[in-house]
Amino acid sequence: MTAAQAYAARIDAVNAQQARVQGQQAPYDPWGAAAAIFRFDPHRTLDANLEAIALFVQPEETLIDVGGGAGRISLPLALRCRETVNIEPSPGMKAVFESLAAEAGITRASVVQAHWLEAEGIEGDVVVCADVTYFVRDIVPFITKLQAAARHRVILTVWSVPPPNRRAPLYRLLYGEAQEWAPGYRELLAVLWDMDILPDVRVLPNPPWWDTAMPETYDQAVVLALQSRWLAPQDEQRMRHLVETHFQTLFVSDNGGLRPLWRADARELLITWQTHQK
C-alpha cells in the first residue's frame, strides 16, 4: 500500500465509522454553522504561530489561502502583502469572511467559494493551507494543485493531534468505541516524501488558538464538551446527559477554571517547501 493509499484508507475509515454510528446525515454546512466562533479581528497582534507563517510572505506578494474559512490567516496577512485570496467552499464561512473584511476596511482580500480541486485559474506567490488536510481523501492531486498554484512556496499547517480526534474520549463515551483516527502529520509527511517533496518542518510554540481560555462555570464546561463537529444533532441530548453524569471525571478545577481532562494536548507543525517556479 502506498502512502497515498494509506492516507485515503484513514479517511475512508473515519467516514465509514461516522456513517455507521450516526446514520446518513442530510446535507448541511457544518463549518458554516460554527463560523461565528472563527471571527477574529484582522487588526489584532499576530500570535507566534501566525507570525511564523507571515514571515514567508513578502509585501509585494499574493497569498492564496486554501480552505481559509473566515479569514483567520488571510485577512490579517492582507494588511502585510499585495493581495490575499481565500478559496473556501463553505457559504457560512464565506459570509463571515466578507463581513469581517468589510468591517475592518480591508480591500486587498477576496474569497472564492469553491472546493480546491474544483477552483480554476488560481495562482499566487505563496499558497497556504491550514487545518484542511485531515479531511482530504485525494491528497496527491490536492498537493499537486497546491504546488502548481504557488510561484514561490507552499505552506501546510497541521496539529500534532488532528482536531477531530482531540475529543476522542468523549467519542468513546458516547458511542462505546474508539474513534477512527484522521490522517495527521505522519501520514502527510509520508505522502510528501513519496512525491519527492522534502519539506522543512517546524513545531510552532503556541497551543491551539481555540484553547486559550478554560470554562469558568459548570454550564460553560458542558457547552464546551458539546462543541464538536463530529456530534450529530440527534446525539446532542444524550451527549449532554453523559457529560453531566461523568462531569467529575471529565473536568478538574485548575487556577479558577475547569480544565477538560478529555482534550488532548497538541502543537502546530509548519510544513513548507519552495516550488522554484519564480
Backbone torsions as a table, in degrees:
resi	resn	phi	psi	omega
1	MET	NA	129.2	178.1
2	THR	-74.7	167.1	177.5
3	ALA	-61.4	-38.4	179.4
4	ALA	-67.0	-37.9	178.1
5	GLN	-67.4	-40.2	177.2
6	ALA	-63.8	-37.8	177.9
7	TYR	-62.5	-48.9	179.5
8	ALA	-62.4	-36.0	179.6
9	ALA	-64.5	-35.3	176.5
10	ARG	-63.4	-46.2	179.1
11	ILE	-61.7	-43.7	-179.8
12	ASP	-62.0	-40.3	180.0
13	ALA	-64.8	-42.1	177.9
14	VAL	-61.8	-49.0	-177.5
15	ASN	-65.1	-39.7	-179.5
16	ALA	-65.2	-41.4	178.5
17	GLN	-63.1	-44.5	-179.9
18	GLN	-61.9	-41.9	179.0
19	ALA	-65.0	-35.5	-178.3
20	ARG	-72.7	-45.2	-174.3
21	VAL	-83.7	-23.5	-175.9
22	GLN	-111.6	-16.5	-175.1
23	GLY	81.5	175.7	-179.2
24	GLN	-71.6	126.1	-178.5
25	GLN	-96.9	142.8	174.3
26	ALA	-66.1	145.2	179.6
27	PRO	-59.6	132.0	175.1
28	TYR	-156.5	178.6	-174.8
29	ASP	-110.0	84.5	-174.7
30	PRO	-63.5	-35.6	179.0
31	TRP	-70.9	-37.4	177.0
32	GLY	-64.2	-35.8	179.4
33	ALA	-64.0	-26.9	-179.3
34	ALA	-103.4	8.7	-171.1
35	ALA	-60.1	-30.6	-175.7
36	ALA	-60.6	-31.3	-178.1
37	ILE	-76.6	-6.8	179.6
38	PHE	-100.4	16.9	177.3
39	ARG	-81.8	110.1	177.5
40	PHE	-122.0	143.6	178.1
41	ASP	-66.3	116.3	179.3
42	PRO	-61.6	-21.7	-178.7
43	HIS	-92.2	9.1	-179.4
44	ARG	-68.2	159.9	171.1
45	THR	-70.2	130.6	-177.2
46	LEU	-69.5	138.9	173.5
47	ASP	-75.4	171.8	-173.4
48	ALA	-62.1	-36.4	-179.0
49	ASN	-67.6	-44.6	179.7
50	LEU	-71.3	-32.9	176.2
51	GLU	-62.1	-35.0	178.3
52	ALA	-63.1	-35.5	175.2
53	ILE	-71.9	-43.9	-176.8
54	ALA	-59.0	-30.5	-178.0
55	LEU	-64.6	-19.9	179.7
56	PHE	-87.6	-5.4	-175.0
57	VAL	-111.3	121.0	-177.5
58	GLN	-90.6	156.8	-176.1
59	PRO	-57.2	-31.1	-176.8
60	GLU	-89.5	3.8	-171.4
61	GLU	-99.5	160.6	174.2
62	THR	-104.9	131.7	179.6
63	LEU	-107.8	130.3	172.2
64	ILE	-103.9	125.8	-178.5
65	ASP	-111.9	104.4	-174.3
66	VAL	-87.1	120.5	-174.5
67	GLY	68.3	41.1	-171.7
68	GLY	-78.5	1.6	173.7
69	GLY	57.6	-130.1	-176.9
70	ALA	-86.5	7.8	174.9
71	GLY	94.5	24.0	-179.5
72	ARG	-54.6	-35.9	179.5
73	ILE	-98.4	-50.7	-168.7
74	SER	-71.9	-29.2	-179.8
75	LEU	-71.1	-49.5	176.9
76	PRO	-65.0	-33.0	-179.3
77	LEU	-75.7	-19.1	173.9
78	ALA	-63.2	-22.1	177.6
79	LEU	-79.6	-7.6	-174.6
80	ARG	-118.6	-8.0	-177.6
81	CYS	-136.0	-177.7	-174.9
82	ARG	-68.8	-40.0	-174.9
83	GLU	-166.8	148.6	169.5
84	THR	-127.3	145.7	178.4
85	VAL	-129.0	123.3	-179.0
86	ASN	-100.5	121.9	176.3
87	ILE	-101.7	104.6	-169.3
88	GLU	-136.0	121.7	-177.1
89	PRO	-79.3	-20.8	-174.2
90	SER	-79.8	121.6	176.4
91	PRO	-60.5	-38.2	179.8
92	GLY	-65.2	-42.7	177.4
93	MET	-64.9	-41.2	178.9
94	LYS	-59.3	-41.6	-179.4
95	ALA	-64.1	-41.8	178.9
96	VAL	-67.0	-41.0	177.0
97	PHE	-56.2	-49.0	-176.8
98	GLU	-65.4	-38.2	179.6
99	SER	-69.3	-39.3	178.4
100	LEU	-64.9	-42.9	179.3
101	ALA	-62.0	-42.5	179.8
102	ALA	-65.7	-44.8	-179.9
103	GLU	-62.5	-34.9	-177.4
104	ALA	-87.7	-4.4	-179.7
105	GLY	69.5	30.6	-178.8
106	ILE	-94.1	120.7	-178.1
107	THR	-109.7	-8.3	-177.1
108	ARG	-100.1	26.2	178.3
109	ALA	-133.6	132.9	179.1
110	SER	-132.5	166.2	179.7
111	VAL	-133.6	137.7	175.7
112	VAL	-115.2	121.2	179.8
113	GLN	-83.6	103.6	-178.3
114	ALA	-168.9	152.3	166.7
115	HIS	-75.0	147.3	-172.4
116	TRP	-58.0	-45.0	-176.4
117	LEU	-69.8	-12.7	178.5
118	GLU	-103.4	-10.8	-179.3
119	ALA	-71.4	142.5	-176.7
120	GLU	-122.4	146.1	172.9
121	GLY	69.0	26.8	-178.5
122	ILE	-97.4	127.2	-178.9
123	GLU	-152.8	140.7	178.3
124	GLY	-155.8	176.4	178.4
125	ASP	-75.6	-44.2	179.8
126	VAL	-124.6	136.1	175.7
127	VAL	-118.0	123.0	178.6
128	VAL	-115.3	143.7	179.2
129	CYS	-142.0	105.9	-174.2
130	ALA	-111.4	127.6	173.1
131	ASP	60.1	39.1	-178.2
132	VAL	-119.3	-35.3	-167.9
133	THR	-65.8	-17.2	176.5
134	TYR	-61.0	-20.0	-172.4
135	PHE	-111.3	5.3	-172.4
136	VAL	-101.6	110.0	-179.2
137	ARG	-74.2	-47.0	-177.7
138	ASP	-87.2	72.0	-167.5
139	ILE	-71.1	-35.3	-178.7
140	VAL	-66.4	-50.1	175.3
141	PRO	-59.5	-35.2	179.1
142	PHE	-62.1	-49.1	-179.8
143	ILE	-68.7	-39.1	178.5
144	THR	-58.4	-40.1	179.3
145	LYS	-71.3	-35.4	174.3
146	LEU	-57.7	-46.7	-179.6
147	GLN	-62.1	-44.3	-177.3
148	ALA	-65.6	-28.9	-177.6
149	ALA	-84.2	-14.7	-173.8
150	ALA	-100.7	115.5	177.0
151	ARG	-71.2	-23.8	-170.7
152	HIS	-128.8	-48.6	-170.4
153	ARG	-154.6	145.8	169.8
154	VAL	-111.7	137.2	176.7
155	ILE	-127.8	123.4	172.6
156	LEU	-115.2	142.0	169.9
157	THR	-128.2	139.2	176.0
158	VAL	-141.4	157.7	176.2
159	TRP	-93.6	147.2	-176.5
160	SER	-59.0	-32.3	167.9
161	VAL	-111.9	117.4	-179.0
162	PRO	-53.8	132.1	-178.8
163	PRO	-49.2	-37.3	178.5
164	PRO	-61.4	-20.0	-175.6
165	ASN	-104.9	1.8	-178.1
166	ARG	-71.8	-12.8	177.5
167	ARG	-112.0	28.9	-176.4
168	ALA	-55.4	-38.6	177.3
169	PRO	-61.7	-33.6	177.3
170	LEU	-69.3	-36.7	178.2
171	TYR	-61.9	-45.9	178.9
172	ARG	-63.1	-39.7	179.3
173	LEU	-61.4	-40.2	-176.5
174	LEU	-78.3	-45.6	-171.0
175	TYR	-105.1	-6.6	176.4
176	GLY	73.0	21.3	178.2
177	GLU	-152.4	159.3	178.8
178	ALA	-67.2	141.3	178.5
179	GLN	-76.8	135.9	174.2
180	GLU	-63.0	145.4	-171.8
181	TRP	-94.1	123.1	176.1
182	ALA	-68.3	150.5	179.4
183	PRO	-64.8	135.3	-178.8
184	GLY	-120.7	-149.3	-173.5
185	TYR	-67.2	-33.9	179.7
186	ARG	-61.4	-49.4	-179.4
187	GLU	-67.6	-37.8	-178.9
188	LEU	-66.7	-45.3	-179.9
189	LEU	-64.3	-36.7	177.8
190	ALA	-62.0	-39.4	177.2
191	VAL	-64.6	-45.9	-179.6
192	LEU	-60.1	-42.9	179.8
193	TRP	-64.0	-39.4	176.8
194	ASP	-64.4	-25.6	177.9
195	MET	-87.9	9.0	-177.5
196	ASP	61.5	32.4	173.1
197	ILE	-104.3	124.5	-179.5
198	LEU	-114.7	89.1	-173.8
199	PRO	-82.2	159.8	164.9
200	ASP	-81.4	139.4	-178.5
201	VAL	-126.6	129.2	-179.3
202	ARG	-134.3	134.2	174.9
203	VAL	-89.6	121.1	-175.6
204	LEU	-84.6	157.1	-167.5
205	PRO	-78.1	-32.0	-169.2
206	ASN	-85.3	147.0	171.5
207	PRO	-70.0	174.3	179.3
208	PRO	-52.1	135.3	-175.4
209	TRP	-64.7	-21.3	-179.6
210	TRP	-88.1	2.1	178.7
211	ASP	-105.7	18.9	-171.3
212	THR	-70.4	-22.2	-178.0
213	ALA	-131.8	136.5	174.9
214	MET	-88.7	149.7	174.1
215	PRO	-63.1	146.3	-178.6
216	GLU	-102.2	-20.8	-177.0
217	THR	-124.9	164.8	177.1
218	TYR	-56.8	-48.9	-178.0
219	ASP	-62.0	-41.1	178.0
220	GLN	-62.8	-38.2	-179.8
221	ALA	-66.2	-42.2	178.9
222	VAL	-63.1	-43.8	178.7
223	VAL	-60.5	-41.3	178.5
224	LEU	-59.1	-43.7	-179.4
225	ALA	-65.1	-25.8	-178.5
226	LEU	-88.3	-9.4	-178.5
227	GLN	-83.9	89.3	179.8
228	SER	-152.0	135.9	-178.9
229	ARG	-78.1	-10.3	173.9
230	TRP	-84.4	-11.2	-175.5
231	LEU	-83.1	116.7	179.3
232	ALA	-73.5	146.8	-179.2
233	PRO	-53.7	-37.3	-177.5
234	GLN	-71.5	-12.1	-179.3
235	ASP	-100.4	-2.3	-173.1
236	GLU	-63.1	-43.0	-178.4
237	GLN	-66.3	-40.3	178.2
238	ARG	-66.5	-39.4	177.9
239	MET	-64.4	-41.6	178.1
240	ARG	-59.3	-44.9	180.0
241	HIS	-62.1	-41.6	-179.5
242	LEU	-66.6	-41.4	178.7
243	VAL	-63.2	-43.7	179.8
244	GLU	-65.4	-38.6	-179.2
245	THR	-68.9	-38.3	-175.3
246	HIS	-104.5	20.6	-172.0
247	PHE	-54.3	-41.7	-175.0
248	GLN	-66.7	-22.9	177.7
249	THR	-96.3	-9.0	-178.7
250	LEU	-99.9	-24.7	-177.9
251	PHE	-133.6	150.5	175.3
252	VAL	-135.7	142.9	177.9
253	SER	-67.0	135.0	-176.4
254	ASP	-156.4	112.8	176.0
255	ASN	51.6	46.5	176.4
256	GLY	82.0	1.5	178.6
257	GLY	-127.0	-172.4	178.9
258	LEU	-119.8	106.2	-176.1
259	ARG	-84.3	126.6	179.8
260	PRO	-75.0	118.8	-179.4
261	LEU	-76.3	-17.5	-176.6
262	TRP	-87.0	-7.3	-174.3
263	ARG	-93.7	115.5	-177.2
264	ALA	-69.9	141.6	173.1
265	ASP	-68.2	148.9	-179.0
266	ALA	-150.5	151.1	173.7
267	ARG	-124.8	150.1	-178.2
268	GLU	-89.1	133.8	176.6
269	LEU	-106.5	129.9	174.9
270	LEU	-100.7	120.9	-177.3
271	ILE	-119.6	118.8	-172.4
272	THR	-146.3	151.8	176.4
273	TRP	-154.3	155.5	176.9
274	GLN	-85.4	145.3	179.9
275	THR	-97.4	-12.1	177.0
276	HIS	57.0	35.1	177.8
277	GLN	-95.9	-7.8	-179.5
278	LYS	-71.7	NA	NA
